[in-house]
């Protein structure tokens, strides 16, 4: 009977020379040197490529932006210290703000816009105002509108007028049963109940 631990008879255990005190076959200095050399070359090439791409992008942006002016030149802020208020700079900022296309970013937290919206809604809901002078339509306060609806009621839609049947047309009849009896519809249940009541009356 063979087991997993059985070894072929012709295979002999490998003889290990332990006189040096370490495994000489596991140490590959050449492979480590090749790996470190390749890694160094890769890092150097990547740095050169990244630096070249940065220079190209910087040159392209400078070409698109045009020559520097007093508004676009780079300034060392730490050398300026605390700058006094400059009227010319404030005027330029105001002009740039006015020229900025809409929608503009709100200068506050939006509470003023919300307050203005509620004010406009309050004026429409609580006061009389014209809707159309030509037609004489007026907007009334909501309290007055609710009082009128409570007093007069809501308008009722006119009843649907059925068109008269043409000559030869008959009253449409529903044929029963609509199902095979396994699951009756509501109409079938009502018909069955009516037939049961009619049968009880006849008895």
DAZI-V303325 format. One record per residue. N is the residue number from 1. PHI is phi in degrees with one decimal (NA if undefined). Layout:
BEGIN
{{N & PHI} {N & PHI}}
END
This chain:
BEGIN
{{1 & NA} {2 & -93.3} {3 & -124.9} {4 & -66.0} {5 & -85.9} {6 & -68.7} {7 & -116.6} {8 & -59.8} {9 & -67.5} {10 & -80.6} {11 & -92.5} {12 & -107.6} {13 & -62.5} {14 & -70.5} {15 & -86.5} {16 & -107.9} {17 & -88.1} {18 & -101.5} {19 & -69.3} {20 & -85.1} {21 & 90.1} {22 & -152.4} {23 & -89.2} {24 & -74.2} {25 & -75.5} {26 & -89.5} {27 & -100.6} {28 & -121.5} {29 & -66.6} {30 & -63.8} {31 & -63.5} {32 & -65.1} {33 & -64.7} {34 & -62.7} {35 & -63.2} {36 & -65.0} {37 & -64.8} {38 & -63.0} {39 & -63.6} {40 & -63.8} {41 & -63.7} {42 & -62.5} {43 & -64.1} {44 & -65.9} {45 & -64.4} {46 & -62.0} {47 & -63.9} {48 & -64.6} {49 & -64.2} {50 & -63.3} {51 & -64.2} {52 & -64.5} {53 & -64.2} {54 & -62.1} {55 & -64.7} {56 & -64.7} {57 & -64.8} {58 & -63.0} {59 & -65.1} {60 & -66.7} {61 & -66.5} {62 & -63.2} {63 & -68.0} {64 & -70.3} {65 & -74.8} {66 & 84.4} {67 & -67.6} {68 & -72.3} {69 & -122.1} {70 & -68.1} {71 & -93.3} {72 & -115.6} {73 & -70.2} {74 & -76.6} {75 & -123.4} {76 & -79.5} {77 & -66.6} {78 & -63.3} {79 & -79.7} {80 & -79.5} {81 & 71.9} {82 & -81.5} {83 & -86.3} {84 & -71.7} {85 & -63.7} {86 & -110.3} {87 & -59.8} {88 & -64.3} {89 & -66.4} {90 & -63.0} {91 & -64.3} {92 & -65.3} {93 & -62.8} {94 & -63.2} {95 & -64.8} {96 & -64.5} {97 & -65.6} {98 & -69.9} {99 & -82.5} {100 & -67.4} {101 & -68.1} {102 & -78.8} {103 & -78.0} {104 & -90.6} {105 & -70.6} {106 & -68.5} {107 & -84.3} {108 & -124.3} {109 & -84.9} {110 & 90.5} {111 & -67.4} {112 & -68.2} {113 & -63.0} {114 & -65.7} {115 & -64.8} {116 & -65.0} {117 & -63.5} {118 & -64.1} {119 & -65.6} {120 & -65.6} {121 & -64.5} {122 & -63.8} {123 & -63.2} {124 & -75.1} {125 & -86.1} {126 & -116.4} {127 & -136.2} {128 & -78.5} {129 & -154.9} {130 & -78.3} {131 & -97.5} {132 & -149.5} {133 & -63.4} {134 & -64.2} {135 & -90.7} {136 & 75.0} {137 & -88.4} {138 & -126.1} {139 & -91.6} {140 & -106.8} {141 & -62.1} {142 & -67.1} {143 & -64.0} {144 & -66.2} {145 & -65.5} {146 & -66.6} {147 & -65.1} {148 & -65.5} {149 & -65.9} {150 & -66.1} {151 & -80.5} {152 & -97.3} {153 & 84.1} {154 & -82.0} {155 & -65.2} {156 & -101.9} {157 & -68.9} {158 & -65.3} {159 & -64.9} {160 & -72.1} {161 & -85.5} {162 & -80.5} {163 & -73.7} {164 & -63.5} {165 & -71.3} {166 & -78.6} {167 & -62.2} {168 & 95.9} {169 & -78.0} {170 & -114.1} {171 & -69.8} {172 & -65.1} {173 & -118.4} {174 & -95.2} {175 & -81.4} {176 & -117.5} {177 & -81.1} {178 & -80.7} {179 & -124.6} {180 & -83.8} {181 & 94.5} {182 & -70.2} {183 & -138.4} {184 & -71.9} {185 & -79.9} {186 & -62.0} {187 & -64.6} {188 & -64.9} {189 & -65.0} {190 & -64.6} {191 & -64.1} {192 & -65.3} {193 & -64.8} {194 & -65.9} {195 & -64.1} {196 & -65.2} {197 & -66.1} {198 & -66.2} {199 & -66.6} {200 & -66.8} {201 & -66.3} {202 & -69.2} {203 & -75.3}}
END
